[in-house]
Amino acid sequence: MNPPGNPKAHYWTGGPPGEDPEQWLAGAQKLQGSWWEPWADWVTARSGERQPQPRTLGSERHLVLGPAPGLYVRDAVSA
C-alpha cells in the first residue's frame, strides 16, 4: 500500500472485474499517486455526519476485554 505523497505510487481503475484479469487490465486506466485519496473522498461521501467519540469504551453489549493493543497482539508477538 502506498501512502499519499509517494512519487512512485500508481494504481489502476476500470470497470467491474470480469473473468479475465488481463482483459480488465487492458481496458483499465493507470493513475499516478495513491488510491487512498480517491477512496477517502468516496467513503466520506457515503459516511453520513460525523459522530462525537464516545466518552468511555465499550457498552453493555460490547464489553471492554482489556487495554490496547489487546491480548491477541501481545500473545502473538511473544509467541
C-alpha positions as CSV (number, residue, x, y, z in Angstrom):
1,M,0.0,0.0,0.0
2,N,1.3,3.4,-0.9
3,P,0.5,6.3,1.4
4,P,-0.4,9.7,-0.2
5,G,2.6,11.6,-1.4
6,N,4.7,8.7,-2.6
7,P,6.0,9.8,-6.1
8,K,6.5,6.2,-7.2
9,A,2.9,5.3,-6.5
10,H,0.3,4.4,-9.1
11,Y,-2.9,2.4,-9.3
12,W,-5.3,1.2,-11.9
13,T,-9.0,1.9,-12.2
14,G,-11.6,0.5,-14.6
15,G,-15.0,-1.1,-14.7
16,P,-16.1,-4.2,-12.8
17,P,-13.7,-7.1,-13.0
18,G,-14.6,-10.0,-15.2
19,E,-13.3,-13.5,-15.6
20,D,-10.1,-12.4,-17.3
21,P,-7.9,-10.1,-15.3
22,E,-5.7,-9.4,-18.3
23,Q,-8.7,-8.2,-20.3
24,W,-9.7,-5.9,-17.4
25,L,-6.1,-4.5,-17.2
26,A,-6.0,-3.9,-20.9
27,G,-9.1,-1.6,-20.5
28,A,-8.1,0.0,-17.2
29,Q,-6.5,3.4,-16.7
30,K,-3.2,3.8,-14.9
31,L,-3.3,6.8,-12.5
32,Q,-0.4,8.3,-10.7
33,G,-0.5,8.7,-6.9
34,S,-2.1,6.7,-4.2
35,W,-5.6,5.2,-4.2
36,W,-6.0,6.4,-0.7
37,E,-7.1,9.9,-1.7
38,P,-9.9,9.0,-4.1
39,W,-11.0,6.2,-1.7
40,A,-11.2,8.7,1.2
41,D,-13.4,11.0,-0.9
42,W,-15.6,8.1,-1.9
43,V,-16.1,6.8,1.6
44,T,-16.5,10.3,3.1
45,A,-19.4,11.0,0.7
46,R,-21.1,7.8,1.9
47,S,-20.4,8.1,5.6
48,G,-23.1,10.4,6.9
49,E,-22.5,13.0,9.6
50,R,-19.5,12.8,11.9
51,Q,-20.3,11.5,15.3
52,P,-18.7,12.5,18.6
53,Q,-16.3,10.0,20.0
54,P,-17.6,8.0,23.0
55,R,-16.6,9.2,26.4
56,T,-15.9,5.7,27.5
57,L,-15.0,2.4,25.7
58,G,-17.4,-0.5,25.5
59,S,-21.1,-0.8,26.2
60,E,-23.4,-3.3,27.9
61,R,-23.5,-5.3,24.7
62,H,-19.8,-4.9,23.8
63,L,-17.7,-5.2,26.9
64,V,-14.1,-4.0,27.1
65,L,-11.9,-7.1,27.2
66,G,-8.7,-5.4,28.2
67,P,-6.4,-2.5,27.5
68,A,-5.0,-1.9,24.0
69,P,-3.4,-3.3,22.0
70,G,-5.2,-6.4,23.2
71,L,-4.3,-9.9,24.4
72,Y,-4.1,-11.3,20.8
73,V,-1.4,-8.8,19.8
74,R,0.6,-9.4,23.0
75,D,0.3,-13.2,22.8
76,A,1.1,-13.2,19.0
77,V,4.2,-11.0,19.5
78,S,5.6,-13.1,22.4
79,A,4.9,-16.4,20.6
